[in-house]
């Protein structure tokens, strides 16, 4: 190989390496989730099916106003409704109530729009048969992740953090599949993982629009970090829900869709932290702070 050829090869390798580094550096934090076996824990919280825990309520956006929201499917806390509160000691307090979660300390409330499947036979409301919630460092420094503060209210941001797929097959997409030969429809929803703090250093639990007190982490200075405006690092909460569907051509529709919306485009989810706080703090310390992302997840931290 001549000098000019060797120089050309070296140049190509250098350019490729630079491009690869640039891609890795600019990769959003959420994309690293699937690779992080350590620095995480999981909770399985089935949907209550008989009768379904399905209400047109939203205790974050429409508190004390039953029926004001579009239909939601609720997971976790079995008492969640429009009147749900945190820490006030009344009958509507989520703390200490029952839960569908296999970790009984997880009495938090999770909810999402009701999902339907529209095909030639009509529109069929879907009922989830599996829901798993992952709490991860998400590429941030796992040693600095703090538990969600008690009473925190979170709503996911936009469609960029939603992924649909045929469960057990293929990669995720922003658009729902039109048919699944696995007869399983899956959706993954990623919550923001950085919290704003007040002047006294305490985390903000809510905001006027129920979103601006939260933000997503991103790559800054070659590391995944929270923005300076939202400095408190909390776990990346990822909601994974699966629905059985017929093996037919069809379209996903949501209770939150408006006329003219592409089917499934308005997907979002809500989280009202009502964990038994000592249990949550233990899991964050044991499974996130003390376990490097490169290490396997301890048995205690699995779903």
matplotlib code that plots the C-alpha trace (Angstrom):
import matplotlib.pyplot as plt

x = [0.0, 1.4, 1.8, -1.1, -3.3, -2.4, -3.1, -6.5, -7.5, -6.3, -8.4, -11.5, -11.1, -10.6, -13.7, -15.8, -14.6, -15.5, -19.0, -19.5, -18.5, -20.7, -23.7, -23.1, -22.7, -25.9, -27.9, -30.9, -30.9, -34.0, -32.3, -29.8, -32.6, -32.7, -29.0, -28.9, -29.5, -28.0, -28.9, -32.6, -35.5, -38.9, -42.4, -45.2, -48.6, -51.4, -54.5, -57.6, -59.8, -63.0, -64.3, -61.8, -60.4, -61.4, -62.8, -63.2, -61.2, -57.8, -56.8, -53.9, -55.6, -59.2, -59.0, -62.4, -64.2, -65.3, -66.2, -64.4, -61.6, -61.4, -61.4, -58.3, -57.1, -55.5, -52.7, -51.3, -53.3, -56.8, -58.6, -57.4, -60.2, -60.8, -60.7, -57.3, -54.9, -51.6, -50.8, -53.9, -55.2, -58.6, -60.5, -59.1, -55.5, -53.6, -51.2, -51.8, -54.4, -54.4, -52.4, -52.3, -48.5, -46.6, -44.4, -47.0, -45.1, -45.9, -49.2, -48.5, -51.1, -50.3, -52.8, -53.1, -55.8, -58.0, -56.8, -59.1, -58.6, -60.7, -61.1, -63.8, -65.7, -66.0, -64.1, -63.1, -61.8, -58.6, -57.8, -54.1, -52.9, -49.4, -47.9, -44.3, -42.8, -39.1, -37.2, -33.7, -30.7, -31.2, -27.6, -27.3, -24.8, -26.5, -25.0, -26.8, -30.3, -32.8, -36.2, -39.3, -40.5, -43.8, -46.8, -44.9, -47.3, -45.9, -47.4, -45.3, -44.4, -44.7, -44.9, -41.1, -41.1, -43.7, -42.9, -45.4, -44.6, -46.0, -44.9, -42.3, -41.4, -39.7, -38.5, -40.6, -42.0, -43.7, -46.7, -48.8, -48.7, -51.6, -51.4, -49.6, -49.3, -48.2, -51.6, -50.0, -49.8, -47.2, -46.6, -43.7, -44.0, -41.0, -41.5, -39.3, -36.6, -35.5, -37.3, -37.2, -36.5, -37.8, -35.6, -35.4, -34.0, -37.1, -38.4, -41.5, -44.3, -46.5, -46.9, -49.7, -49.6, -48.6, -45.6, -43.1, -41.8, -40.4, -37.9, -36.1, -32.3, -30.1, -26.5, -24.4, -20.6, -20.6, -22.6, -26.3, -27.4, -30.4, -30.8, -29.7, -33.3, -34.3, -31.3, -32.8, -32.1, -34.8, -35.3, -36.3, -39.8, -40.8, -44.3, -44.5, -48.1, -49.2, -52.7, -54.0, -55.4, -56.9, -54.6, -56.5, -55.7, -56.8, -56.0, -55.2, -57.5, -57.3, -59.9, -57.7, -57.8, -59.7, -61.3, -58.6, -55.8, -53.8, -54.7, -52.6, -50.8, -52.1, -50.7, -49.4, -49.4, -49.6, -47.8, -48.9, -46.2, -47.8, -45.2, -44.5, -41.6, -39.2, -39.7, -39.0, -35.9, -34.6, -35.0, -33.4, -30.4, -30.1, -30.9, -29.8, -27.3, -25.3, -25.4, -23.4, -25.2, -22.6, -23.5, -26.4, -29.5, -29.8, -32.7, -34.3, -34.5, -36.3, -40.0]
y = [0.0, 3.4, 6.4, 8.2, 5.2, 4.7, 8.4, 8.2, 5.1, 6.9, 9.9, 7.8, 6.0, 9.3, 10.8, 7.7, 7.8, 11.5, 10.9, 7.9, 10.0, 12.8, 10.4, 9.0, 12.4, 13.8, 10.7, 11.6, 10.2, 8.1, 6.0, 4.7, 3.2, -0.3, -0.8, 0.0, -3.3, -1.9, 1.4, 0.5, -1.3, -2.5, -2.8, -4.8, -3.1, -4.9, -3.1, -4.0, -5.8, -6.8, -4.2, -2.1, 0.8, 3.2, 6.7, 10.1, 11.6, 13.3, 14.3, 16.4, 18.4, 18.3, 17.7, 17.4, 17.4, 13.9, 13.2, 16.3, 14.5, 12.1, 8.4, 7.1, 3.7, 3.7, 1.4, 1.0, 2.6, 1.1, 4.2, 6.8, 9.1, 12.8, 13.4, 11.7, 13.6, 13.1, 13.2, 14.9, 12.0, 12.0, 9.1, 10.4, 10.2, 7.8, 6.8, 3.5, 2.4, -0.9, -1.3, -3.6, -3.4, -6.6, -4.3, -3.5, -0.3, 1.1, 2.8, 5.5, 6.3, 5.9, 6.6, 6.9, 7.6, 4.6, 2.8, 1.4, -0.6, 0.4, -2.2, -3.4, -4.9, -1.6, 0.1, -2.1, -0.7, -2.5, -3.8, -4.1, -7.6, -6.4, -3.2, -2.8, 0.4, 0.9, 3.4, 4.0, 6.4, 6.9, 7.7, 10.3, 9.9, 7.0, 8.1, 11.4, 10.2, 11.1, 9.5, 11.3, 13.5, 12.5, 14.1, 14.9, 15.2, 14.5, 14.5, 13.3, 15.9, 15.1, 12.4, 12.3, 10.3, 7.8, 4.6, 2.0, -1.5, -5.0, -6.6, -9.4, -8.2, -5.3, -1.9, 0.9, 3.8, 7.1, 5.8, 2.8, -0.3, -1.1, -4.9, -7.2, -10.9, -11.3, -10.1, -7.8, -4.0, -2.3, 1.3, 2.8, 6.2, 8.0, 10.6, 13.6, 13.0, 16.4, 18.6, 22.3, 23.5, 26.5, 29.2, 27.2, 24.2, 22.1, 20.4, 21.8, 19.2, 20.8, 23.9, 26.0, 23.9, 20.7, 20.4, 23.2, 22.0, 19.0, 18.6, 15.9, 15.3, 15.7, 15.5, 18.5, 18.6, 15.0, 13.8, 13.2, 15.9, 17.7, 21.3, 24.0, 25.2, 21.8, 20.6, 17.8, 14.4, 11.8, 8.4, 8.1, 6.5, 4.4, 3.0, -0.2, -1.4, -4.3, -4.9, -8.0, -7.1, -9.1, -10.1, -7.8, -4.5, -1.6, 1.6, 2.7, 5.4, 7.2, 8.7, 11.9, 12.1, 15.0, 14.9, 15.0, 13.8, 10.9, 7.8, 7.4, 10.8, 12.2, 9.5, 10.7, 9.5, 10.8, 9.9, 10.9, 9.8, 8.2, 5.5, 4.4, 6.9, 4.8, 1.9, 4.1, 5.6, 2.1, 1.0, 4.1, 3.7, -0.1, -0.5, 2.9, 4.7, 1.5, -0.4, 0.8, 0.7, -1.8, -4.3, -6.7, -5.7, -7.5, -9.9, -7.5, -4.9, -7.0, -6.7]
z = [0.0, -1.1, 1.2, -0.5, -0.1, 3.5, 4.1, 2.5, 4.6, 7.8, 6.8, 6.2, 9.6, 11.4, 9.8, 10.6, 14.2, 14.5, 13.1, 15.5, 18.5, 17.4, 17.0, 20.5, 22.1, 20.6, 21.3, 23.6, 27.1, 26.5, 23.9, 26.4, 28.6, 27.0, 27.5, 31.2, 33.0, 36.2, 37.9, 37.7, 39.2, 37.8, 39.1, 37.5, 38.0, 36.2, 35.1, 37.1, 34.6, 36.6, 36.7, 34.7, 36.6, 33.8, 34.5, 32.8, 35.8, 36.1, 39.6, 38.3, 35.5, 36.8, 40.6, 42.3, 39.0, 38.2, 34.5, 33.3, 31.5, 28.6, 29.6, 31.4, 32.3, 35.8, 37.1, 40.5, 43.3, 43.2, 44.6, 42.1, 41.0, 40.5, 44.3, 45.0, 47.2, 48.8, 52.5, 53.8, 55.8, 54.3, 52.7, 49.3, 50.4, 48.1, 50.9, 52.5, 50.0, 47.9, 44.8, 41.8, 41.9, 42.9, 45.1, 47.6, 48.6, 45.2, 45.9, 43.3, 40.7, 36.9, 34.1, 30.4, 27.8, 27.0, 23.9, 21.2, 18.0, 15.0, 12.2, 9.8, 12.7, 14.5, 17.3, 20.3, 23.6, 24.5, 28.0, 29.0, 30.0, 31.1, 32.5, 33.7, 35.1, 34.9, 37.1, 35.7, 35.9, 32.2, 31.4, 34.1, 37.0, 38.8, 42.1, 42.1, 41.2, 44.0, 44.7, 43.4, 46.2, 47.8, 46.1, 42.9, 39.9, 36.4, 32.9, 29.9, 27.4, 23.7, 21.1, 20.9, 24.1, 22.9, 21.1, 19.6, 18.4, 17.9, 21.2, 21.0, 17.5, 15.7, 16.8, 18.1, 16.1, 16.8, 14.8, 16.0, 13.8, 11.5, 12.2, 14.5, 13.8, 17.4, 18.4, 20.9, 20.8, 22.9, 23.8, 25.8, 27.4, 28.9, 31.7, 32.3, 34.8, 36.1, 38.7, 39.3, 42.8, 44.8, 46.3, 49.5, 47.6, 47.9, 44.7, 43.0, 43.1, 40.5, 38.3, 36.7, 33.5, 35.3, 33.1, 33.5, 36.8, 35.0, 32.2, 30.3, 30.7, 27.6, 26.6, 27.7, 27.8, 26.6, 29.5, 30.2, 32.6, 33.9, 32.7, 35.1, 35.3, 36.6, 38.7, 40.7, 39.1, 39.6, 37.9, 34.3, 34.7, 31.7, 31.3, 29.2, 28.5, 26.3, 24.9, 23.1, 19.7, 16.8, 13.9, 11.5, 9.7, 11.9, 13.5, 17.1, 18.5, 21.8, 24.1, 23.9, 20.1, 18.6, 15.1, 12.5, 14.9, 13.5, 15.4, 18.6, 18.1, 21.4, 23.7, 27.0, 30.6, 34.2, 37.4, 40.9, 43.4, 46.4, 47.0, 50.5, 50.6, 52.6, 50.2, 47.2, 48.9, 49.6, 46.0, 44.5, 46.9, 46.5, 42.8, 41.2, 43.4, 44.4, 41.0, 38.1, 34.7, 33.5, 36.2, 36.2, 38.1, 41.5, 41.9, 44.4, 41.6, 39.0, 38.3]

ax = plt.figure().add_subplot(projection="3d")
ax.plot(x, y, z, "-o")
ax.set_aspect("equal")
plt.show()
